[in-house]
Amino acid sequence: MEEARDFKQADTHPVVKVSWDDANAFCAWLTKKELAEGKIKAGQKYRLPTDAEWSVAVGLGKESGNTPEAKHGGIKDVYPWGKEWPPPVGAGNYSKSLKVDKFEYTSPVGSFAANKLGLHDMGGNVWEWCEDW
């Protein structure tokens, strides 16, 4: 993944240069907005996923360790696109050196096939924040 730089993006691209505090503030803002509009019910709220939730969503399943730091190495030879290295062409938006996509920086959201859970862009493109550090 590319480090966030000053480059142009379309509205279809992911947001970059967002701090953890900014991401949490957005979740609080969206919760308040959608509660007022009746789109979500009292007691419901938007929040960042935990590291464990993100790991399941990306397809890693249960990882060993009790903290994100203990899980940092991931599951050996398992990646968001499968078990091969390097990622195959079309696996997502990864470093230019891997030559798996046509994008110089970020790619429009949903540019690649969804994973087995129907989720797009869970690996590559930009870093995602989790609730727990």
DSSP file (Angstrom, degrees, kcal/mol; ACC not computed):
  #  RESIDUE AA STRUCTURE BP1 BP2  ACC     N-H-->O    O-->H-N    N-H-->O    O-->H-N    TCO  KAPPA ALPHA  PHI   PSI    X-CA   Y-CA   Z-CA
    1    1 A M              0   0    0      0, 0.0     2,-0.2     0, 0.0    93,-0.1   0.000 360.0 360.0 360.0 142.7    0.0    0.0    0.0
    2    2 A E        -     0   0    0    123,-0.4     2,-0.2   103,-0.1     3,-0.1  -0.516 360.0-110.7 -79.1 145.0    1.2    3.5   -0.8
    3    3 A E        -     0   0    0     -2,-0.2     2,-0.1     1,-0.1    -1,-0.1  -0.522  48.2 -91.8 -68.6 141.6    1.9    6.0    1.9
    4    4 A A        +     0   0    0     -2,-0.2     2,-0.2   101,-0.0    -1,-0.1  -0.360  60.6 166.1 -59.2 128.8   -0.7    8.8    1.9
    5    5 A R        -     0   0    0     -2,-0.1     2,-1.0    -3,-0.1    11,-0.0  -0.732  48.2 -79.1-131.3 179.6    0.6   11.6   -0.3
    6    6 A D  S    S+     0   0    0     -2,-0.2     2,-0.3     2,-0.0    -2,-0.0  -0.787  74.5 132.1 -86.4 104.6   -0.8   14.7   -1.9
    7    7 A F        -     0   0    0     -2,-1.0     2,-0.2     2,-0.0    -2,-0.0  -0.977  58.1 -95.5-149.9 158.6   -2.5   13.4   -5.0
    8    8 A K        -     0   0    0     -2,-0.3     2,-0.3     0, 0.0    -2,-0.0  -0.519  39.2-178.5 -80.9 142.3   -5.9   13.9   -6.6
    9    9 A Q        -     0   0    0     -2,-0.2     2,-0.1     4,-0.1    98,-0.0  -0.979  22.2-126.6-135.9 150.1   -8.7   11.5   -6.0
   10   10 A A    >   -     0   0    0     -2,-0.3     3,-1.9     1,-0.1     0, 0.0  -0.454  37.3-101.8 -84.9 166.9  -12.3   11.2   -7.2
   11   11 A D  T 3  S+     0   0    0      1,-0.3    -1,-0.1    -2,-0.1     4,-0.1   0.669 120.5  65.4 -63.3 -16.3  -15.3   11.0   -4.9
   12   12 A T  T 3  S+     0   0    0      2,-0.1    97,-3.3    96,-0.0    -1,-0.3   0.503  86.6  90.1 -84.7  -4.0  -15.4    7.2   -5.6
   13   13 A H  S <  S-     0   0    0     -3,-1.9     3,-0.1    95,-0.3    -4,-0.1  -0.538  87.6 -94.9 -90.7 158.2  -12.0    6.7   -3.9
   14   14 A P        -     0   0    0      0, 0.0     2,-0.2     0, 0.0    -1,-0.1  -0.312  43.5 -99.9 -69.4 155.4  -11.5    5.9   -0.2
   15   15 A V        -     0   0    0     -4,-0.1     2,-0.3   111,-0.0     3,-0.2  -0.530  43.9-167.2 -72.7 140.1  -10.7    8.7    2.3
   16   16 A V        +     0   0    0     -2,-0.2     3,-0.1     1,-0.2   110,-0.0  -0.813  58.0  37.1-125.2 167.7   -7.1    9.1    3.2
   17   17 A K  S    S+     0   0    0     -2,-0.3     2,-0.5     1,-0.2    -1,-0.2   0.879  75.7 148.1  58.9  42.4   -5.1   10.9    5.9
   18   18 A V        -     0   0    0     -3,-0.2    -1,-0.2     4,-0.0     2,-0.1  -0.925  38.9-140.1-107.8 127.7   -7.8   10.3    8.5
   19   19 A S     >  -     0   0    0     -2,-0.5     4,-2.4    -3,-0.1     5,-0.2  -0.345  25.9-108.7 -79.3 166.8   -6.7    9.9   12.1
   20   20 A W  H  > S+     0   0    0      1,-0.2     4,-2.2     2,-0.2     5,-0.2   0.904 123.3  51.3 -59.7 -42.4   -8.1    7.3   14.5
   21   21 A D  H  > S+     0   0    0      1,-0.2     4,-2.5     2,-0.2    -1,-0.2   0.904 108.6  51.0 -62.6 -41.4   -9.8   10.2   16.3
   22   22 A D  H  > S+     0   0    0      2,-0.2     4,-2.3     1,-0.2    -2,-0.2   0.919 109.5  50.5 -61.2 -43.7  -11.3   11.5   13.1
   23   23 A A  H  X S+     0   0    0     -4,-2.4     4,-1.9     1,-0.2    -2,-0.2   0.906 112.4  46.3 -62.9 -42.2  -12.7    8.0   12.2
   24   24 A N  H  X S+     0   0    0     -4,-2.2     4,-2.2     2,-0.2    -1,-0.2   0.888 110.5  53.0 -67.3 -38.8  -14.3    7.8   15.7
   25   25 A A  H  X S+     0   0    0     -4,-2.5     4,-2.6     1,-0.2    -2,-0.2   0.889 108.0  51.6 -63.1 -38.7  -15.7   11.3   15.4
   26   26 A F  H  X S+     0   0    0     -4,-2.3     4,-3.0     2,-0.2     5,-0.2   0.922 108.2  51.2 -63.2 -43.4  -17.2   10.4   12.0
   27   27 A C  H  X S+     0   0    0     -4,-1.9     4,-2.3     1,-0.2    19,-0.5   0.912 111.8  47.2 -59.8 -42.4  -18.9    7.3   13.6
   28   28 A A  H  X S+     0   0    0     -4,-2.2     4,-2.3     2,-0.2    -2,-0.2   0.919 113.3  48.5 -64.8 -44.1  -20.3    9.5   16.4
   29   29 A W  H  X S+     0   0    0     -4,-2.6     4,-2.6     2,-0.2    -2,-0.2   0.931 112.8  47.2 -60.9 -47.4  -21.6   12.1   13.8
   30   30 A L  H  X S+     0   0    0     -4,-3.0     4,-2.8     1,-0.2     5,-0.3   0.887 110.8  52.7 -64.7 -39.0  -23.2    9.4   11.6
   31   31 A T  H  X S+     0   0    0     -4,-2.3     4,-2.2    -5,-0.2     5,-0.2   0.952 111.9  45.1 -59.2 -50.0  -24.8    7.7   14.6
   32   32 A K  H  X S+     0   0    0     -4,-2.3     4,-2.0     1,-0.2    -2,-0.2   0.917 114.8  48.9 -60.3 -45.1  -26.3   11.1   15.7
   33   33 A K  H  X S+     0   0    0     -4,-2.6     4,-1.6     1,-0.2    -2,-0.2   0.934 114.8  42.8 -61.0 -49.3  -27.5   11.9   12.2
   34   34 A E  H  <>S+     0   0    0     -4,-2.8     5,-2.1     2,-0.2     6,-1.3   0.771 110.6  55.5 -77.0 -24.9  -29.1    8.5   11.5
   35   35 A L  H ><5S+     0   0    0     -4,-2.2     3,-1.0    -5,-0.3    -1,-0.2   0.932 109.6  47.9 -64.4 -45.7  -30.7    8.3   14.9
   36   36 A A  H 3<5S+     0   0    0     -4,-2.0    -2,-0.2     1,-0.3    -1,-0.2   0.831 113.1  48.1 -63.6 -33.1  -32.4   11.7   14.2
   37   37 A E  T 3<5S-     0   0    0     -4,-1.6    -1,-0.3    -5,-0.1    -2,-0.2   0.502 112.7-119.4 -85.5  -4.7  -33.5   10.5   10.8
   38   38 A G  T < 5S+     0   0    0     -3,-1.0    -3,-0.2    -4,-0.4    -2,-0.1   0.653  78.8 124.3  75.7  15.0  -34.9    7.2   12.2
   39   39 A K  S   <S+     0   0    0     -5,-2.1     2,-0.3    -6,-0.2    -4,-0.2   0.767  76.7  29.0 -79.3 -25.8  -32.5    5.1   10.1
   40   40 A I  S    S-     0   0    0     -6,-1.3    -2,-0.2    -9,-0.1     2,-0.2  -0.924  87.6-116.7-128.7 159.6  -31.1    3.4   13.2
   41   41 A K    >   -     0   0    0     -2,-0.3     3,-2.4     1,-0.1    -6,-0.1  -0.515  41.2 -79.7 -94.9 160.4  -32.8    2.7   16.5
   42   42 A A  T 3  S+     0   0    0      1,-0.3    -1,-0.1    -2,-0.2     3,-0.1  -0.310 120.6  30.4 -53.2 136.2  -32.0    3.9   20.0
   43   43 A G  T 3  S+     0   0    0      1,-0.4     2,-0.3    -3,-0.1    -1,-0.3   0.173  97.8 106.6  94.2 -17.3  -29.1    1.9   21.4
   44   44 A Q    <   +     0   0    0     -3,-2.4    -1,-0.4   -13,-0.1     2,-0.3  -0.676  43.7 165.8 -91.2 150.6  -27.6    1.3   17.9
   45   45 A K        -     0   0    0     -2,-0.3     2,-0.3    -3,-0.1   -17,-0.1  -0.991  36.0-112.8-157.5 159.1  -24.5    3.1   16.9
   46   46 A Y        +     0   0    0    -19,-0.5     2,-0.3    -2,-0.3   -15,-0.1  -0.741  43.6 157.6 -90.8 143.8  -21.7    3.1   14.3
   47   47 A R        -     0   0    0     -2,-0.3   -23,-0.1   -16,-0.0    84,-0.0  -0.969  45.2 -88.0-156.0 165.2  -18.2    2.3   15.5
   48   48 A L        -     0   0    0     -2,-0.3    82,-0.1     1,-0.1     2,-0.1  -0.478  51.8-105.6 -72.1 150.8  -14.9    1.0   14.1
   49   49 A P        -     0   0    0      0, 0.0    82,-3.2     0, 0.0    83,-0.3  -0.420  32.7-112.8 -72.3 154.7  -14.5   -2.8   14.1
   50   50 A T     >  -     0   0    0     80,-0.2     4,-2.7    81,-0.2     5,-0.2  -0.396  31.8-105.2 -75.2 165.8  -12.3   -4.5   16.6
   51   51 A D  H  > S+     0   0    0      1,-0.2     4,-2.4     2,-0.2     5,-0.1   0.902 123.7  51.1 -57.9 -41.5   -9.1   -6.1   15.3
   52   52 A A  H  > S+     0   0    0      2,-0.2     4,-1.9     1,-0.2    -1,-0.2   0.906 110.4  48.2 -64.8 -41.7  -10.8   -9.5   15.8
   53   53 A E  H  > S+     0   0    0      1,-0.2     4,-2.5     2,-0.2    -2,-0.2   0.915 111.9  49.6 -64.7 -42.4  -13.9   -8.4   13.8
   54   54 A W  H  X S+     0   0    0     -4,-2.7     4,-2.4     1,-0.2     6,-0.2   0.909 107.9  54.3 -63.2 -40.7  -11.7   -7.0   11.0
   55   55 A S  H  X>S+     0   0    0     -4,-2.4     5,-2.7     1,-0.2     6,-0.8   0.897 111.0  45.1 -60.9 -41.2   -9.7  -10.3   10.9
   56   56 A V  H ><5S+     0   0    0     -4,-1.9     3,-0.8     4,-0.2    -1,-0.2   0.925 112.8  51.3 -66.7 -44.6  -12.9  -12.3   10.4
   57   57 A A  H 3<5S+     0   0    0     -4,-2.5    60,-0.2     1,-0.3    -2,-0.2   0.847 108.7  50.5 -62.5 -35.4  -14.3   -9.9    7.8
   58   58 A V  H 3<5S-     0   0    0     -4,-2.4    -1,-0.3    -5,-0.2    -2,-0.2   0.638 123.2-105.6 -79.0 -13.2  -11.0  -10.0    5.8
   59   59 A G  T <<5S+     0   0    0     -3,-0.8    -3,-0.2    -4,-0.6    -2,-0.1   0.560  87.6 117.4 104.5  10.1  -11.2  -13.8    5.8
   60   60 A L      < -     0   0    0     -5,-2.7    -4,-0.2    -6,-0.2    -5,-0.1   0.764  54.1-162.5 -81.1 -24.2   -8.4  -14.6    8.3
   61   61 A G        -     0   0    0     -6,-0.8     2,-0.4    -9,-0.1    -1,-0.2  -0.394  52.6  -2.5  73.9-156.7  -10.8  -16.3   10.8
   62   62 A K  S    S-     0   0    0     -2,-0.1     2,-0.3    -6,-0.1   -10,-0.0  -0.547  70.4-161.9 -74.9 124.5   -9.6  -16.9   14.4
   63   63 A E        -     0   0    0     -2,-0.4     2,-0.2     2,-0.1     8,-0.1  -0.763  20.9-112.0-103.7 152.5   -6.1  -15.7   15.0
   64   64 A S  S    S+     0   0    0     -2,-0.3    10,-0.1    10,-0.1     2,-0.1  -0.567  76.8  57.1 -81.9 150.1   -3.9  -16.8   18.0
   65   65 A G  S    S-     0   0    0     -2,-0.2    -2,-0.1     1,-0.1     6,-0.0  -0.168  73.5-116.9 109.3 154.7   -3.0  -14.2   20.6
   66   66 A N  S    S+     0   0    0     -2,-0.1    -1,-0.1     1,-0.0     3,-0.0   0.502  90.7  44.2-105.4  -6.1   -5.1  -11.9   22.8
   67   67 A T  S  > S-     0   0    0      1,-0.1     4,-1.6    66,-0.0     5,-0.2  -0.923  85.7-110.6-133.7 158.9   -4.1   -8.5   21.5
   68   68 A P  T  4 S+     0   0    0      0, 0.0     4,-0.5     0, 0.0    -1,-0.1   0.879 120.3  54.9 -55.2 -36.5   -3.5   -7.0   18.0
   69   69 A E  T >4 S+     0   0    0      1,-0.2     3,-0.9     2,-0.2     4,-0.2   0.906 107.1  48.7 -64.1 -40.4    0.2   -6.9   18.8
   70   70 A A  T 34 S+     0   0    0      1,-0.2     3,-0.3    -3,-0.1    -1,-0.2   0.785 115.4  45.4 -69.0 -26.0    0.2  -10.6   19.6
   71   71 A K  T >< S+     0   0    0     -4,-1.6     3,-3.0     1,-0.2    -1,-0.2   0.435  80.1 111.0 -92.6  -0.9   -1.6  -11.3   16.3
   72   72 A H  T <  S+     0   0    0     -3,-0.9    -1,-0.2    -4,-0.5    -2,-0.1   0.780  71.1  57.0 -50.5 -37.5    0.6   -9.0   14.3
   73   73 A G  T 3  S-     0   0    0     -3,-0.3    -1,-0.3    -4,-0.2    -2,-0.1   0.617  96.1-154.8 -71.8 -10.6    2.2  -11.8   12.3
   74   74 A G    <   -     0   0    0     -3,-3.0     2,-0.6   -10,-0.1    -1,-0.2  -0.236  42.2 -38.7  70.1-162.0   -1.2  -13.0   11.1
   75   75 A I  S >  S-     0   0    0      3,-0.3     3,-1.8    -3,-0.1   -12,-0.0  -0.901  76.7-100.7-101.5 125.2   -1.7  -16.6   10.1
   76   76 A K  T 3  S-     0   0    0     -2,-0.6     3,-0.1     1,-0.3    -2,-0.1  -0.160  99.1  -2.8 -53.6 129.2    1.2  -18.0    8.2
   77   77 A D  T 3  S+     0   0    0      1,-0.2     2,-0.4     7,-0.0    -1,-0.3   0.751 102.1 117.4  60.6  30.4    0.7  -18.0    4.4
   78   78 A V    <   +     0   0    0     -3,-1.8    -3,-0.3     3,-0.0     5,-0.2  -0.995  35.8 169.7-126.2 126.6   -2.9  -16.7    4.5
   79   79 A Y  B >   -A   82   0A   0      3,-3.2     3,-1.2    -2,-0.4     5,-0.1  -0.790  51.3 -95.9-128.2 168.1   -3.7  -13.4    2.9
   80   80 A P  T 3  S+     0   0    0      0, 0.0     3,-0.1     0, 0.0    42,-0.1   0.779 126.4  43.6 -57.6 -25.1   -6.9  -11.5    2.0
   81   81 A W  T 3  S-     0   0    0      1,-0.2     2,-0.3     3,-0.1   -22,-0.0   0.527 125.4 -85.8 -97.7  -8.1   -6.7  -12.9   -1.5
   82   82 A G  B <   -A   79   0A   0     -3,-1.2    -3,-3.2     1,-0.1    -1,-0.2  -0.995  61.2 -46.6 141.1-147.6   -5.8  -16.5   -0.6
   83   83 A K  S    S+     0   0    0     -2,-0.3     2,-0.3    -5,-0.2    -1,-0.1   0.353  95.2  96.7-111.1   4.7   -2.7  -18.6    0.2
   84   84 A E        -     0   0    0     -5,-0.1    -3,-0.1    -3,-0.0    -2,-0.1  -0.664  65.5-120.3 -98.6 152.4   -0.3  -17.6   -2.6
   85   85 A W  S    S+     0   0    0     -2,-0.3    -2,-0.0     2,-0.1    -6,-0.0  -0.997  88.7  34.1-134.0 133.4    2.4  -15.0   -2.7
   86   86 A P  S    S-     0   0    0      0, 0.0    -2,-0.0     0, 0.0    12,-0.0   0.583 102.5-104.4 -76.0 172.9    2.7  -12.6   -4.4
   87   87 A P        -     0   0    0      0, 0.0    -2,-0.1     0, 0.0     3,-0.1  -0.334  39.2-111.1 -63.2 145.9   -1.0  -11.6   -4.8
   88   88 A P    >   -     0   0    0      0, 0.0     3,-2.0     0, 0.0     4,-0.2  -0.347  44.1 -79.4 -73.8 160.2   -2.4  -12.5   -8.2
   89   89 A V  T 3  S+     0   0    0      1,-0.3    12,-0.2     2,-0.1    11,-0.1  -0.358 121.4  24.4 -56.1 133.2   -3.4   -9.9  -10.7
   90   90 A G  T 3  S+     0   0    0     10,-2.8    23,-0.4     2,-0.3    -1,-0.3   0.470  83.4 120.4  88.6   2.6   -6.7   -8.4   -9.7
   91   91 A A  S <  S-     0   0    0     -3,-2.0     2,-0.3     1,-0.3    32,-0.1   0.761  84.4 -73.1 -71.0 -23.8   -6.4   -9.3   -6.1
   92   92 A G        -     0   0    0      8,-0.3     2,-1.0    -4,-0.2    -2,-0.3  -0.950  65.2 -48.2 155.9-173.3   -6.7   -5.7   -5.0
   93   93 A N  S    S+     0   0    0     30,-0.4    32,-3.7    -2,-0.3     2,-0.2  -0.799  70.4 151.3 -96.1 100.7   -4.8   -2.4   -5.0
   94   94 A Y        -     0   0    0     -2,-1.0     6,-0.1     1,-0.2     7,-0.1  -0.601  51.9 -43.3-120.2-179.2   -1.4   -3.2   -3.6
   95   95 A S    >>  -     0   0    0     -2,-0.2     3,-1.9     1,-0.1     4,-0.5  -0.059  51.0-122.3 -47.4 140.7    2.1   -1.7   -4.0
   96   96 A K  G >4 S+     0   0    0      1,-0.3     3,-1.3     8,-0.2    -1,-0.1   0.819 109.9  68.4 -55.1 -31.2    3.1   -0.8   -7.6
   97   97 A S  G 34 S+     0   0    0      1,-0.3    -1,-0.3     2,-0.1    -2,-0.1   0.741  94.0  56.7 -64.0 -21.7    6.1   -3.1   -7.2
   98   98 A L  G <4 S-     0   0    0     -3,-1.9    -1,-0.3   -10,-0.0    -2,-0.2   0.660  93.6-147.5 -84.2 -16.8    3.7   -6.2   -7.1
   99   99 A K    <<  +     0   0    0     -3,-1.3    -3,-0.1    -4,-0.5    -2,-0.1   0.895  55.2 128.2  53.0  49.3    2.1   -5.3  -10.5
  100  100 A V        +     0   0    0     -5,-0.4   -10,-2.8    -6,-0.1    -8,-0.3   0.465  66.4  27.7-111.9  -4.4   -1.3   -6.6   -9.6
  101  101 A D        -     0   0    0    -12,-0.2    -1,-0.1    -6,-0.1    -2,-0.1  -0.945  69.1-123.7-149.9 170.9   -3.4   -3.5  -10.5
  102  102 A K  S    S+     0   0    0     -2,-0.3     2,-0.3    -3,-0.1    -9,-0.1   0.332  73.0 108.0 -99.3   5.3   -3.4   -0.5  -12.9
  103  103 A F        -     0   0    0      1,-0.1    -2,-0.1     2,-0.1     4,-0.1  -0.682  53.9-156.6 -93.9 137.0   -3.8    2.2  -10.2
  104  104 A E  S    S-     0   0    0     -2,-0.3    -8,-0.2     2,-0.2    -1,-0.1   0.898  83.4 -10.9 -75.2 -40.7   -1.0    4.5   -9.3
  105  105 A Y  S    S-     0   0    0      1,-0.5    20,-0.1   -10,-0.1  -103,-0.1   0.210 122.8  -1.8-124.2-114.2   -2.3    5.4   -5.8
  106  106 A T        -     0   0    0    -92,-0.1    -1,-0.5  -105,-0.1    -2,-0.2  -0.430  63.9-139.4 -81.3 160.7   -5.8    4.5   -4.5
  107  107 A S        -     0   0    0     -4,-0.1     3,-0.1    -2,-0.1     4,-0.1  -0.851  32.7 -87.0-114.8 154.9   -8.4    2.8   -6.5
  108  108 A P    >   -     0   0    0      0, 0.0     3,-1.4     0, 0.0   -95,-0.3  -0.309  57.5 -93.0 -58.2 142.6  -12.2    3.5   -6.6
  109  109 A V  T 3  S+     0   0    0    -97,-3.3    16,-0.0     1,-0.3   -96,-0.0  -0.318 112.7  22.3 -56.6 135.1  -14.1    1.7   -3.9
  110  110 A G  T 3  S+     0   0    0     -3,-0.1    -1,-0.3     3,-0.1     4,-0.1   0.662  78.2 133.6  81.4  17.6  -15.4   -1.7   -5.2
  111  111 A S    <   +     0   0    0     -3,-1.4     2,-0.3     2,-0.1    -2,-0.1   0.689  65.8  49.6 -71.8 -17.7  -12.9   -1.9   -8.1
  112  112 A F  S    S-     0   0    0      1,-0.1     9,-0.1   -21,-0.1   -21,-0.1  -0.801 101.0 -78.8-123.1 161.8  -12.2   -5.6   -7.2
  113  113 A A        -     0   0    0    -23,-0.4     8,-0.3    -2,-0.3    -1,-0.1  -0.187  51.1-107.5 -58.8 147.6  -14.3   -8.7   -6.6
  114  114 A A        -     0   0    0      6,-0.1     6,-0.2     1,-0.1    -1,-0.1  -0.339  34.2-112.0 -69.7 156.3  -15.9   -9.0   -3.2
  115  115 A N    >   -     0   0    0      4,-2.6     3,-2.4   -58,-0.1    -1,-0.1  -0.163  46.4 -80.3 -78.4-176.3  -14.5  -11.6   -0.7
  116  116 A K  T 3  S+     0   0    0      1,-0.3    -1,-0.1     2,-0.1    -2,-0.1   0.664 133.2  54.5 -64.5 -15.1  -16.5  -14.7    0.3
  117  117 A L  T 3  S-     0   0    0    -60,-0.2    -1,-0.3     2,-0.2     3,-0.1   0.386 120.6-107.9 -95.2   1.9  -18.5  -12.6    2.8
  118  118 A G  S <  S+     0   0    0     -3,-2.4     2,-0.4     1,-0.3    -2,-0.1   0.648  74.9 137.3  82.8  15.8  -19.5  -10.1    0.1
  119  119 A L        -     0   0    0    -62,-0.2    -4,-2.6    -6,-0.0     3,-0.3  -0.797  40.4-148.3-101.3 137.5  -17.2   -7.4    1.4
  120  120 A H        +     0   0    0     -2,-0.4    -6,-0.1    -6,-0.2    -7,-0.1  -0.689  68.4  12.0-100.0 153.4  -15.0   -5.2   -0.9
  121  121 A D        +     0   0    0     -8,-0.3     5,-0.2    -2,-0.3    -1,-0.2   0.788  69.4 141.1  59.8  37.4  -11.6   -3.6   -0.3
  122  122 A M  S    S+     0   0    0     -3,-0.3     2,-0.4     1,-0.1    -1,-0.1   0.616  70.0  38.3 -85.6 -12.5  -10.7   -5.4    2.9
  123  123 A G  S    S+     0   0    0    -32,-0.1   -30,-0.4   -43,-0.1    -1,-0.1  -0.998 112.2   1.7-135.3 140.8   -7.1   -5.8    1.8
  124  124 A G  S    S+     0   0    0     -2,-0.4     2,-1.8   -32,-0.1   -30,-0.2  -0.274  87.5  78.1  82.5-172.8   -5.0   -3.2    0.0
  125  125 A N  S    S-     0   0    0    -32,-3.7  -123,-0.4   -20,-0.1     2,-0.3  -0.505 106.9  -7.1  69.7 -78.6   -5.9    0.3   -1.2
  126  126 A V  S    S-     0   0    0     -2,-1.8     2,-0.2    -5,-0.2  -123,-0.1  -0.946  79.0 -94.4-140.6 161.7   -5.6    2.1    2.2
  127  127 A W        -     0   0    0     -2,-0.3     2,-0.4    -4,-0.1    -4,-0.1  -0.512  38.2-142.6 -73.4 145.3   -5.1    1.2    5.8
  128  128 A E        -     0   0    0     -2,-0.2     2,-0.3    -6,-0.1    -1,-0.0  -0.894   9.7-128.1-110.8 142.5   -8.2    0.7    7.9
  129  129 A W        -     0   0    0     -2,-0.4     2,-0.3  -110,-0.1     4,-0.1  -0.620  19.0-156.5 -84.7 146.3   -8.5    1.8   11.6
  130  130 A C        -     0   0    0     -2,-0.3   -80,-0.2     2,-0.2   -82,-0.1  -0.862  26.3-118.1-117.0 157.1   -9.8   -0.6   14.2
  131  131 A E  S    S+     0   0    0    -82,-3.2     2,-0.3    -2,-0.3   -81,-0.2   0.912 100.8  53.7 -60.1 -44.7  -11.4    0.2   17.6
  132  132 A D              0   0    0    -83,-0.3    -2,-0.2     1,-0.1   -65,-0.0  -0.696 360.0 360.0 -95.3 147.6   -8.6   -1.4   19.6
  133  133 A W              0   0    0     -2,-0.3    -1,-0.1    -4,-0.1    -2,-0.1   0.458 360.0 360.0 -80.4 360.0   -5.0   -0.5   19.0
